[in-house]
Amino acid sequence: MGVKVEAEGREESKTGVVVKGVLQSGHKGPGVEVPFDPGKKWGARPVLLSPGRRGYAVVVLVNRREVASAIVSRMRRFFVLIPESLARQAGVGVGDHIRFVVRPAPPPVPSAAPEGGAARTPSKKRPVRGR
């Protein structure tokens, strides 16, 4: 994702932010630079996406198809990751212009507590080593 981005700006919509940009290749998969900081725009906090990788959970809408994705920070800029399968379905490849809507993902729904009490959490105790 190190090439110059041609993001055209953003528009607000009832369903999220409309982003127009160029699909770029990156070592973590294709992505498009978004012209805003999701932490400032949505008041969101980054979450752990995978070991060593933090970002903002989002929903991306391309050609009336929604998919879960993430906005990640790279080189002091923000990129929304576009899954390769979604790019193929949208008929776009690396270097093509793409238009999509991005919005924060809804918070996870807490699991229901079992009858008669609070949900149990697994013990985090480590086994004791012999001395």
N, CA, C and O atoms as a GROMACS GRO file, in nm:
protein
  524
    1MET      N    1   0.081  -0.118   0.000
    1MET     CA    2   0.000   0.000   0.000
    1MET      C    3   0.086   0.124   0.000
    1MET      O    4   0.043   0.228   0.050
    2GLY      N    5   0.205   0.116  -0.054
    2GLY     CA    6   0.296   0.226  -0.050
    2GLY      C    7   0.286   0.322  -0.167
    2GLY      O    8   0.361   0.420  -0.170
    3VAL      N    9   0.197   0.299  -0.263
    3VAL     CA   10   0.186   0.391  -0.376
    3VAL      C   11   0.096   0.507  -0.340
    3VAL      O   12   0.017   0.499  -0.246
    4LYS      N   13   0.108   0.613  -0.415
    4LYS     CA   14   0.027   0.733  -0.390
    4LYS      C   15  -0.121   0.701  -0.412
    4LYS      O   16  -0.157   0.636  -0.510
    5VAL      N   17  -0.203   0.746  -0.322
    5VAL     CA   18  -0.346   0.717  -0.326
    5VAL      C   19  -0.419   0.831  -0.394
    5VAL      O   20  -0.385   0.948  -0.377
    6GLU      N   21  -0.518   0.794  -0.469
    6GLU     CA   22  -0.597   0.894  -0.538
    6GLU      C   23  -0.738   0.903  -0.478
    6GLU      O   24  -0.836   0.910  -0.551
    7ALA      N   25  -0.747   0.901  -0.346
    7ALA     CA   26  -0.877   0.910  -0.282
    7ALA      C   27  -0.941   1.042  -0.321
    7ALA      O   28  -0.878   1.148  -0.314
    8GLU      N   29  -1.067   1.036  -0.362
    8GLU     CA   30  -1.135   1.155  -0.411
    8GLU      C   31  -1.211   1.229  -0.303
    8GLU      O   32  -1.273   1.332  -0.330
    9GLY      N   33  -1.208   1.179  -0.182
    9GLY     CA   34  -1.280   1.247  -0.076
    9GLY      C   35  -1.388   1.158  -0.021
    9GLY      O   36  -1.390   1.037  -0.044
   10ARG      N   37  -1.477   1.218   0.053
   10ARG     CA   38  -1.582   1.138   0.116
   10ARG      C   39  -1.712   1.215   0.116
   10ARG      O   40  -1.714   1.338   0.116
   11GLU      N   41  -1.819   1.141   0.115
   11GLU     CA   42  -1.952   1.198   0.128
   11GLU      C   43  -2.019   1.127   0.244
   11GLU      O   44  -1.990   1.011   0.271
   12GLU      N   45  -2.105   1.196   0.311
   12GLU     CA   46  -2.181   1.133   0.419
   12GLU      C   47  -2.306   1.069   0.360
   12GLU      O   48  -2.365   1.123   0.267
   13SER      N   49  -2.345   0.957   0.413
   13SER     CA   50  -2.470   0.895   0.375
   13SER      C   51  -2.537   0.846   0.502
   13SER      O   52  -2.473   0.839   0.607
   14LYS      N   53  -2.663   0.812   0.494
   14LYS     CA   54  -2.733   0.763   0.613
   14LYS      C   55  -2.675   0.632   0.660
   14LYS      O   56  -2.686   0.598   0.778
   15THR      N   57  -2.614   0.559   0.570
   15THR     CA   58  -2.562   0.427   0.606
   15THR      C   59  -2.413   0.426   0.636
   15THR      O   60  -2.362   0.323   0.678
   16GLY      N   61  -2.343   0.535   0.617
   16GLY     CA   62  -2.200   0.538   0.644
   16GLY      C   63  -2.131   0.646   0.564
   16GLY      O   64  -2.192   0.746   0.527
   17VAL      N   65  -2.003   0.625   0.537
   17VAL     CA   66  -1.924   0.721   0.461
   17VAL      C   67  -1.897   0.662   0.323
   17VAL      O   68  -1.850   0.548   0.311
   18VAL      N   69  -1.926   0.739   0.219
   18VAL     CA   70  -1.898   0.696   0.083
   18VAL      C   71  -1.752   0.728   0.053
   18VAL      O   72  -1.707   0.841   0.068
   19VAL      N   73  -1.678   0.626   0.010
   19VAL     CA   74  -1.536   0.642  -0.019
   19VAL      C   75  -1.512   0.606  -0.164
   19VAL      O   76  -1.562   0.506  -0.214
   20LYS      N   77  -1.433   0.690  -0.231
   20LYS     CA   78  -1.392   0.665  -0.368
   20LYS      C   79  -1.240   0.665  -0.369
   20LYS      O   80  -1.177   0.759  -0.322
   21GLY      N   81  -1.182   0.560  -0.423
   21GLY     CA   82  -1.037   0.554  -0.424
   21GLY      C   83  -0.987   0.447  -0.520
   21GLY      O   84  -1.064   0.390  -0.597
   22VAL      N   85  -0.858   0.422  -0.514
   22VAL     CA   86  -0.793   0.325  -0.601
   22VAL      C   87  -0.758   0.203  -0.517
   22VAL      O   88  -0.697   0.215  -0.411
   23LEU      N   89  -0.798   0.085  -0.564
   23LEU     CA   90  -0.765  -0.038  -0.495
   23LEU      C   91  -0.615  -0.064  -0.510
   23LEU      O   92  -0.563  -0.069  -0.622
   24GLN      N   93  -0.547  -0.079  -0.397
   24GLN     CA   94  -0.402  -0.095  -0.397
   24GLN      C   95  -0.363  -0.231  -0.341
   24GLN      O   96  -0.434  -0.291  -0.261
   25SER      N   97  -0.250  -0.278  -0.386
   25SER     CA   98  -0.195  -0.403  -0.336
   25SER      C   99  -0.121  -0.374  -0.207
   25SER      O  100  -0.058  -0.269  -0.193
   26GLY      N  101  -0.128  -0.467  -0.114
   26GLY     CA  102  -0.054  -0.451   0.010
   26GLY      C  103  -0.014  -0.587   0.062
   26GLY      O  104  -0.066  -0.689   0.018
   27HIS      N  105   0.080  -0.589   0.155
   27HIS     CA  106   0.127  -0.718   0.206
   27HIS      C  107   0.022  -0.789   0.290
   27HIS      O  108   0.037  -0.909   0.317
   28LYS      N  109  -0.082  -0.722   0.334
   28LYS     CA  110  -0.191  -0.784   0.409
   28LYS      C  111  -0.316  -0.797   0.324
   28LYS      O  112  -0.424  -0.824   0.376
   29GLY      N  113  -0.303  -0.778   0.192
   29GLY     CA  114  -0.417  -0.787   0.102
   29GLY      C  115  -0.452  -0.652   0.044
   29GLY      O  116  -0.396  -0.550   0.085
   30PRO      N  117  -0.544  -0.650  -0.053
   30PRO     CA  118  -0.580  -0.524  -0.118
   30PRO      C  119  -0.654  -0.430  -0.023
   30PRO      O  120  -0.723  -0.474   0.070
   31GLY      N  121  -0.639  -0.300  -0.048
   31GLY     CA  122  -0.705  -0.200   0.035
   31GLY      C  123  -0.717  -0.068  -0.036
   31GLY      O  124  -0.656  -0.046  -0.141
   32VAL      N  125  -0.797   0.020   0.022
   32VAL     CA  126  -0.819   0.155  -0.030
   32VAL      C  127  -0.798   0.252   0.085
   32VAL      O  128  -0.849   0.231   0.195
   33GLU      N  129  -0.723   0.359   0.059
   33GLU     CA  130  -0.703   0.459   0.163
   33GLU      C  131  -0.835   0.531   0.188
   33GLU      O  132  -0.906   0.569   0.095
   34VAL      N  133  -0.865   0.550   0.317
   34VAL     CA  134  -0.983   0.629   0.353
   34VAL      C  135  -0.935   0.764   0.402
   34VAL      O  136  -0.836   0.772   0.475
   35PRO      N  137  -1.004   0.871   0.363
   35PRO     CA  138  -0.955   1.006   0.394
   35PRO      C  139  -1.000   1.058   0.531
   35PRO      O  140  -1.031   1.176   0.545
   36PHE      N  141  -1.001   0.969   0.631
   36PHE     CA  142  -1.038   1.012   0.766
   36PHE      C  143  -0.980   0.915   0.867
   36PHE      O  144  -0.943   0.802   0.834
   37ASP      N  145  -0.973   0.962   0.991
   37ASP     CA  146  -0.929   0.880   1.103
   37ASP      C  147  -1.056   0.824   1.169
   37ASP      O  148  -1.135   0.902   1.223
   38PRO      N  149  -1.078   0.693   1.165
   38PRO     CA  150  -1.202   0.638   1.221
   38PRO      C  151  -1.215   0.662   1.371
   38PRO      O  152  -1.327   0.671   1.422
   39GLY      N  153  -1.104   0.674   1.442
   39GLY     CA  154  -1.110   0.703   1.584
   39GLY      C  155  -1.169   0.841   1.611
   39GLY      O  156  -1.250   0.858   1.702
   40LYS      N  157  -1.129   0.938   1.531
   40LYS     CA  158  -1.180   1.074   1.547
   40LYS      C  159  -1.321   1.087   1.490
   40LYS      O  160  -1.407   1.151   1.551
   41LYS      N  161  -1.345   1.026   1.375
   41LYS     CA  162  -1.474   1.040   1.308
   41LYS      C  163  -1.587   0.972   1.385
   41LYS      O  164  -1.694   1.030   1.404
   42TRP      N  165  -1.562   0.849   1.430
   42TRP     CA  166  -1.668   0.770   1.493
   42TRP      C  167  -1.650   0.756   1.644
   42TRP      O  168  -1.736   0.698   1.710
   43GLY      N  169  -1.541   0.807   1.698
   43GLY     CA  170  -1.515   0.790   1.841
   43GLY      C  171  -1.486   0.644   1.876
   43GLY      O  172  -1.505   0.602   1.990
   44ALA      N  173  -1.441   0.568   1.778
   44ALA     CA  174  -1.415   0.426   1.797
   44ALA      C  175  -1.274   0.405   1.851
   44ALA      O  176  -1.188   0.493   1.841
   45ARG      N  177  -1.252   0.289   1.909
   45ARG     CA  178  -1.120   0.252   1.956
   45ARG      C  179  -1.072   0.132   1.876
   45ARG      O  180  -1.152   0.046   1.841
   46PRO      N  181  -0.944   0.126   1.845
   46PRO     CA  182  -0.895   0.010   1.771
   46PRO      C  183  -0.908  -0.117   1.854
   46PRO      O  184  -0.898  -0.114   1.977
   47VAL      N  185  -0.929  -0.229   1.786
   47VAL     CA  186  -0.941  -0.359   1.850
   47VAL      C  187  -0.833  -0.451   1.793
   47VAL      O  188  -0.775  -0.424   1.688
   48LEU      N  189  -0.806  -0.558   1.864
   48LEU     CA  190  -0.710  -0.656   1.818
   48LEU      C  191  -0.773  -0.738   1.706
   48LEU      O  192  -0.872  -0.808   1.728
   49LEU      N  193  -0.715  -0.730   1.586
   49LEU     CA  194  -0.768  -0.803   1.470
   49LEU      C  195  -0.701  -0.939   1.457
   49LEU      O  196  -0.766  -1.038   1.424
   50SER      N  197  -0.572  -0.943   1.483
   50SER     CA  198  -0.492  -1.065   1.481
   50SER      C  199  -0.368  -1.034   1.563
   50SER      O  200  -0.343  -0.917   1.594
   51PRO      N  201  -0.289  -1.135   1.598
   51PRO     CA  202  -0.170  -1.105   1.678
   51PRO      C  203  -0.081  -0.998   1.612
   51PRO      O  204  -0.036  -1.014   1.499
   52GLY      N  205  -0.059  -0.890   1.684
   52GLY     CA  206   0.025  -0.782   1.634
   52GLY      C  207  -0.044  -0.686   1.539
   52GLY      O  208   0.021  -0.597   1.483
   53ARG      N  209  -0.174  -0.702   1.518
   53ARG     CA  210  -0.246  -0.615   1.422
   53ARG      C  211  -0.371  -0.559   1.488
   53ARG      O  212  -0.460  -0.633   1.528
   54ARG      N  213  -0.375  -0.427   1.498
   54ARG     CA  214  -0.493  -0.358   1.554
   54ARG      C  215  -0.559  -0.277   1.444
   54ARG      O  216  -0.494  -0.237   1.348
   55GLY      N  217  -0.688  -0.255   1.459
   55GLY     CA  218  -0.761  -0.176   1.362
   55GLY      C  219  -0.904  -0.156   1.407
   55GLY      O  220  -0.940  -0.188   1.520
   56TYR      N  221  -0.984  -0.102   1.319
   56TYR     CA  222  -1.123  -0.069   1.348
   56TYR      C  223  -1.213  -0.164   1.270
   56TYR      O  224  -1.204  -0.171   1.147
   57ALA      N  225  -1.299  -0.235   1.340
   57ALA     CA  226  -1.392  -0.327   1.272
   57ALA      C  227  -1.498  -0.244   1.198
   57ALA      O  228  -1.560  -0.155   1.256
   58VAL      N  229  -1.518  -0.275   1.071
   58VAL     CA  230  -1.613  -0.202   0.988
   58VAL      C  231  -1.695  -0.299   0.903
   58VAL      O  232  -1.665  -0.417   0.892
   59VAL      N  233  -1.799  -0.243   0.844
   59VAL     CA  234  -1.878  -0.313   0.743
   59VAL      C  235  -1.862  -0.234   0.614
   59VAL      O  236  -1.877  -0.112   0.612
   60VAL      N  237  -1.830  -0.305   0.506
   60VAL     CA  238  -1.810  -0.242   0.376
   60VAL      C  239  -1.925  -0.285   0.285
   60VAL      O  240  -1.959  -0.403   0.281
   61LEU      N  241  -1.984  -0.190   0.213
   61LEU     CA  242  -2.092  -0.218   0.119
   61LEU      C  243  -2.044  -0.182  -0.022
   61LEU      O  244  -2.019  -0.066  -0.053
   62VAL      N  245  -2.032  -0.286  -0.106
   62VAL     CA  246  -1.992  -0.268  -0.245
   62VAL      C  247  -2.095  -0.339  -0.332
   62VAL      O  248  -2.122  -0.458  -0.311
   63ASN      N  249  -2.152  -0.269  -0.428
   63ASN     CA  250  -2.252  -0.329  -0.518
   63ASN      C  251  -2.360  -0.405  -0.442
   63ASN      O  252  -2.394  -0.518  -0.478
   64ARG      N  253  -2.413  -0.344  -0.339
   64ARG     CA  254  -2.522  -0.400  -0.259
   64ARG      C  255  -2.484  -0.527  -0.184
   64ARG      O  256  -2.571  -0.603  -0.142
   65ARG      N  257  -2.356  -0.550  -0.168
   65ARG     CA  258  -2.309  -0.667  -0.092
   65ARG      C  259  -2.228  -0.617   0.026
   65ARG      O  260  -2.131  -0.544   0.010
   66GLU      N  261  -2.270  -0.659   0.147
   66GLU     CA  262  -2.200  -0.619   0.268
   66GLU      C  263  -2.102  -0.727   0.310
   66GLU      O  264  -2.128  -0.846   0.296
   67VAL      N  265  -1.989  -0.683   0.362
   67VAL     CA  266  -1.889  -0.776   0.413
   67VAL      C  267  -1.818  -0.712   0.531
   67VAL      O  268  -1.793  -0.591   0.532
   68ALA      N  269  -1.785  -0.794   0.630
   68ALA     CA  270  -1.709  -0.746   0.746
   68ALA      C  271  -1.564  -0.724   0.704
   68ALA      O  272  -1.508  -0.805   0.629
   69SER      N  273  -1.505  -0.616   0.752
   69SER     CA  274  -1.366  -0.588   0.718
   69SER      C  275  -1.306  -0.506   0.832
   69SER      O  276  -1.357  -0.508   0.944
   70ALA      N  277  -1.198  -0.436   0.802
   70ALA     CA  278  -1.132  -0.354   0.904
   70ALA      C  279  -1.061  -0.237   0.837
   70ALA      O  280  -1.021  -0.244   0.721
   71ILE      N  281  -1.047  -0.131   0.913
   71ILE     CA  282  -0.964  -0.018   0.873
   71ILE      C  283  -0.838  -0.029   0.958
   71ILE      O  284  -0.845  -0.037   1.080
   72VAL      N  285  -0.724  -0.028   0.890
   72VAL     CA  286  -0.596  -0.041   0.960
   72VAL      C  287  -0.511   0.082   0.932
   72VAL      O  288  -0.530   0.153   0.833
   73SER      N  289  -0.417   0.107   1.021
   73SER     CA  290  -0.327   0.221   1.007
   73SER      C  291  -0.196   0.173   0.946
   73SER      O  292  -0.142   0.069   0.984
   74ARG      N  293  -0.147   0.251   0.852
   74ARG     CA  294  -0.019   0.220   0.791
   74ARG      C  295   0.043   0.352   0.745
   74ARG      O  296  -0.022   0.428   0.674
   75MET      N  297   0.164   0.379   0.784
   75MET     CA  298   0.235   0.500   0.744
   75MET      C  299   0.154   0.626   0.774
   75MET      O  300   0.148   0.718   0.692
   76ARG      N  301   0.093   0.629   0.891
   76ARG     CA  302   0.013   0.743   0.938
   76ARG      C  303  -0.109   0.771   0.852
   76ARG      O  304  -0.164   0.881   0.854
   77ARG      N  305  -0.151   0.672   0.776
   77ARG     CA  306  -0.274   0.683   0.697
   77ARG      C  307  -0.362   0.564   0.731
   77ARG      O  308  -0.317   0.470   0.797
   78PHE      N  309  -0.486   0.568   0.687
   78PHE     CA  310  -0.581   0.461   0.718
   78PHE      C  311  -0.629   0.396   0.589
   78PHE      O  312  -0.660   0.464   0.491
   79PHE      N  313  -0.634   0.263   0.592
   79PHE     CA  314  -0.675   0.185   0.476
   79PHE      C  315  -0.785   0.088   0.515
   79PHE      O  316  -0.775   0.022   0.618
   80VAL      N  317  -0.889   0.080   0.434
   80VAL     CA  318  -0.990  -0.024   0.456
   80VAL      C  319  -0.947  -0.144   0.372
   80VAL      O  320  -0.917  -0.131   0.254
   81LEU      N  321  -0.944  -0.260   0.436
   81LEU     CA  322  -0.906  -0.382   0.367
   81LEU      C  323  -1.026  -0.431   0.286
   81LEU      O  324  -1.136  -0.444   0.339
   82ILE      N  325  -1.004  -0.458   0.159
   82ILE     CA  326  -1.109  -0.507   0.070
   82ILE      C  327  -1.077  -0.654   0.040
   82ILE      O  328  -0.979  -0.683  -0.028
   83PRO      N  329  -1.159  -0.747   0.090
   83PRO     CA  330  -1.132  -0.888   0.063
   83PRO      C  331  -1.126  -0.915  -0.088
   83PRO      O  332  -1.205  -0.861  -0.165
   84GLU      N  333  -1.031  -0.999  -0.129
   84GLU     CA  334  -1.013  -1.028  -0.271
   84GLU      C  335  -1.141  -1.081  -0.334
   84GLU      O  336  -1.172  -1.048  -0.449
   85SER      N  337  -1.215  -1.164  -0.260
   85SER     CA  338  -1.340  -1.219  -0.315
   85SER      C  339  -1.441  -1.108  -0.344
   85SER      O  340  -1.513  -1.114  -0.443
   86LEU      N  341  -1.448  -1.007  -0.258
   86LEU     CA  342  -1.539  -0.895  -0.280
   86LEU      C  343  -1.494  -0.812  -0.399
   86LEU      O  344  -1.577  -0.768  -0.479
   87ALA      N  345  -1.364  -0.790  -0.412
   87ALA     CA  346  -1.312  -0.714  -0.527
   87ALA      C  347  -1.346  -0.786  -0.657
   87ALA      O  348  -1.389  -0.723  -0.754
   88ARG      N  349  -1.328  -0.918  -0.659
   88ARG     CA  350  -1.361  -0.995  -0.781
   88ARG      C  351  -1.509  -0.983  -0.814
   88ARG      O  352  -1.545  -0.961  -0.930
   89GLN      N  353  -1.595  -0.996  -0.713
   89GLN     CA  354  -1.740  -0.986  -0.736
   89GLN      C  355  -1.779  -0.846  -0.784
   89GLN      O  356  -1.875  -0.831  -0.860
   90ALA      N  357  -1.705  -0.745  -0.739
   90ALA     CA  358  -1.733  -0.608  -0.781
   90ALA      C  359  -1.671  -0.578  -0.918
   90ALA      O  360  -1.695  -0.472  -0.975
   91GLY      N  361  -1.591  -0.672  -0.969
   91GLY     CA  362  -1.529  -0.654  -1.100
   91GLY      C  363  -1.414  -0.557  -1.100
   91GLY      O  364  -1.387  -0.492  -1.202
   92VAL      N  365  -1.344  -0.545  -0.985
   92VAL     CA  366  -1.230  -0.453  -0.978
   92VAL      C  367  -1.105  -0.529  -0.938
   92VAL      O  368  -1.111  -0.632  -0.870
   93GLY      N  369  -0.992  -0.476  -0.981
   93GLY     CA  370  -0.862  -0.532  -0.945
   93GLY      C  371  -0.771  -0.421  -0.898
   93GLY      O  372  -0.808  -0.304  -0.898
   94VAL      N  373  -0.652  -0.459  -0.858
   94VAL     CA  374  -0.554  -0.362  -0.811
   94VAL      C  375  -0.531  -0.257  -0.920
   94VAL      O  376  -0.509  -0.291  -1.036
   95GLY      N  377  -0.536  -0.131  -0.881
   95GLY     CA  378  -0.519  -0.019  -0.974
   95GLY      C  379  -0.649   0.039  -1.025
   95GLY      O  380  -0.650   0.147  -1.083
   96ASP      N  381  -0.760  -0.032  -1.004
   96ASP     CA  382  -0.892   0.017  -1.048
   96ASP      C  383  -0.953   0.110  -0.944
   96ASP      O  384  -0.926   0.099  -0.824
   97HIS      N  385  -1.036   0.202  -0.993
   97HIS     CA  386  -1.113   0.289  -0.903
   97HIS      C  387  -1.230   0.210  -0.848
   97HIS      O  388  -1.291   0.129  -0.918
   98ILE      N  389  -1.259   0.234  -0.721
   98ILE     CA  390  -1.369   0.164  -0.655
   98ILE      C  391  -1.445   0.264  -0.568
   98ILE      O  392  -1.386   0.356  -0.513
   99ARG      N  393  -1.574   0.245  -0.558
   99ARG     CA  394  -1.660   0.330  -0.475
   99ARG      C  395  -1.735   0.237  -0.381
   99ARG      O  396  -1.791   0.136  -0.425
  100PHE      N  397  -1.736   0.270  -0.253
  100PHE     CA  398  -1.804   0.185  -0.156
  100PHE      C  399  -1.848   0.269  -0.036
  100PHE      O  400  -1.807   0.384  -0.020
  101VAL      N  401  -1.931   0.209   0.047
  101VAL     CA  402  -1.975   0.273   0.172
  101VAL      C  403  -1.913   0.195   0.286
  101VAL      O  404  -1.913   0.072   0.286
  102VAL      N  405  -1.859   0.266   0.384
  102VAL     CA  406  -1.799   0.203   0.501
  102VAL      C  407  -1.863   0.262   0.626
  102VAL      O  408  -1.886   0.383   0.635
  103ARG      N  409  -1.890   0.174   0.722
  103ARG     CA  410  -1.947   0.220   0.849
  103ARG      C  411  -1.890   0.133   0.961
  103ARG      O  412  -1.844   0.022   0.936
  104PRO      N  413  -1.895   0.182   1.084
  104PRO     CA  414  -1.844   0.101   1.194
  104PRO      C  415  -1.926  -0.027   1.208
  104PRO      O  416  -2.048  -0.026   1.187
  105ALA      N  417  -1.860  -0.135   1.244
  105ALA     CA  418  -1.931  -0.260   1.268
  105ALA      C  419  -2.007  -0.248   1.400
  105ALA      O  420  -1.961  -0.182   1.493
  106PRO      N  421  -2.124  -0.311   1.407
  106PRO     CA  422  -2.197  -0.306   1.535
  106PRO      C  423  -2.117  -0.378   1.643
  106PRO      O  424  -2.042  -0.471   1.614
  107PRO      N  425  -2.133  -0.335   1.768
  107PRO     CA  426  -2.059  -0.402   1.876
  107PRO      C  427  -2.106  -0.547   1.888
  107PRO      O  428  -2.221  -0.577   1.858
  108PRO      N  429  -2.018  -0.636   1.933
  108PRO     CA  430  -2.060  -0.776   1.948
  108PRO      C  431  -2.169  -0.790   2.052
  108PRO      O  432  -2.171  -0.717   2.151
  109VAL      N  433  -2.260  -0.882   2.028
  109VAL     CA  434  -2.370  -0.906   2.120
  109VAL      C  435  -2.318  -0.999   2.231
  109VAL      O  436  -2.264  -1.106   2.202
  110PRO      N  437  -2.334  -0.958   2.356
  110PRO     CA  438  -2.286  -1.045   2.464
  110PRO      C  439  -2.368  -1.174   2.467
  110PRO      O  440  -2.488  -1.173   2.440
  111SER      N  441  -2.302  -1.284   2.501
  111SER     CA  442  -2.374  -1.411   2.507
  111SER      C  443  -2.467  -1.410   2.626
  111SER      O  444  -2.440  -1.347   2.728
  112ALA      N  445  -2.577  -1.482   2.612
  112ALA     CA  446  -2.678  -1.487   2.718
  112ALA      C  447  -2.625  -1.570   2.835
  112ALA      O  448  -2.555  -1.670   2.815
  113ALA      N  449  -2.658  -1.528   2.956
  113ALA     CA  450  -2.618  -1.601   3.075
  113ALA      C  451  -2.704  -1.727   3.088
  113ALA      O  452  -2.822  -1.724   3.052
  114PRO      N  453  -2.648  -1.836   3.140
  114PRO     CA  454  -2.729  -1.956   3.159
  114PRO      C  455  -2.835  -1.933   3.265
  114PRO      O  456  -2.824  -1.840   3.345
  115GLU      N  457  -2.938  -2.016   3.266
  115GLU     CA  458  -3.047  -2.005   3.363
  115GLU      C  459  -2.993  -1.998   3.505
  115GLU      O  460  -2.906  -2.076   3.543
  116GLY      N  461  -3.043  -1.904   3.581
  116GLY     CA  462  -3.012  -1.898   3.723
  116GLY      C  463  -2.880  -1.832   3.760
  116GLY      O  464  -2.837  -1.845   3.874
  117GLY      N  465  -2.816  -1.762   3.671
  117GLY     CA  466  -2.694  -1.696   3.714
  117GLY      C  467  -2.616  -1.635   3.600
  117GLY      O  468  -2.658  -1.636   3.484
  118ALA      N  469  -2.502  -1.581   3.638
  118ALA     CA  470  -2.416  -1.515   3.540
  118ALA      C  471  -2.338  -1.618   3.460
  118ALA      O  472  -2.319  -1.732   3.503
  119ALA      N  473  -2.294  -1.577   3.346
  119ALA     CA  474  -2.214  -1.666   3.262
  119ALA      C  475  -2.078  -1.689   3.328
  119ALA      O  476  -2.021  -1.598   3.387
  120ARG      N  477  -2.028  -1.811   3.317
  120ARG     CA  478  -1.897  -1.844   3.373
  120ARG      C  479  -1.790  -1.812   3.273
  120ARG      O  480  -1.806  -1.831   3.152
  121THR      N  481  -1.681  -1.762   3.323
  121THR     CA  482  -1.566  -1.739   3.236
  121THR      C  483  -1.463  -1.847   3.264
  121THR      O  484  -1.447  -1.887   3.379
  122PRO      N  485  -1.394  -1.893   3.163
  122PRO     CA  486  -1.295  -1.997   3.187
  122PRO      C  487  -1.182  -1.946   3.275
  122PRO      O  488  -1.145  -1.829   3.271
  123SER      N  489  -1.127  -2.037   3.354
  123SER     CA  490  -1.017  -2.002   3.442
  123SER      C  491  -0.893  -1.971   3.361
  123SER      O  492  -0.866  -2.036   3.259
  124LYS      N  493  -0.817  -1.873   3.404
  124LYS     CA  494  -0.695  -1.835   3.334
  124LYS      C  495  -0.572  -1.880   3.412
  124LYS      O  496  -0.462  -1.830   3.390
  125LYS      N  497  -0.591  -1.976   3.504
  125LYS     CA  498  -0.479  -2.024   3.583
  125LYS      C  499  -0.384  -2.104   3.496
  125LYS      O  500  -0.427  -2.180   3.409
  126ARG      N  501  -0.256  -2.086   3.520
  126ARG     CA  502  -0.154  -2.162   3.451
  126ARG      C  503  -0.116  -2.282   3.537
  126ARG      O  504  -0.118  -2.274   3.660
  127PRO      N  505  -0.082  -2.392   3.473
  127PRO     CA  506  -0.039  -2.506   3.553
  127PRO      C  507   0.092  -2.473   3.626
  127PRO      O  508   0.177  -2.401   3.575
  128VAL      N  509   0.106  -2.527   3.747
  128VAL     CA  510   0.223  -2.503   3.828
  128VAL      C  511   0.332  -2.599   3.785
  128VAL      O  512   0.309  -2.720   3.773
  129ARG      N  513   0.450  -2.548   3.761
  129ARG     CA  514   0.564  -2.632   3.723
  129ARG      C  515   0.628  -2.690   3.847
  129ARG      O  516   0.626  -2.630   3.954
  130GLY      N  517   0.683  -2.808   3.831
  130GLY     CA  518   0.753  -2.872   3.943
  130GLY      C  519   0.880  -2.797   3.978
  130GLY      O  520   0.941  -2.732   3.893
  131ARG      N  521   0.918  -2.806   4.103
  131ARG     CA  522   1.037  -2.731   4.148
  131ARG      C  523   1.153  -2.821   4.163
  131ARG      O  524   1.261  -2.776   4.200
   0.00000   0.00000   0.00000
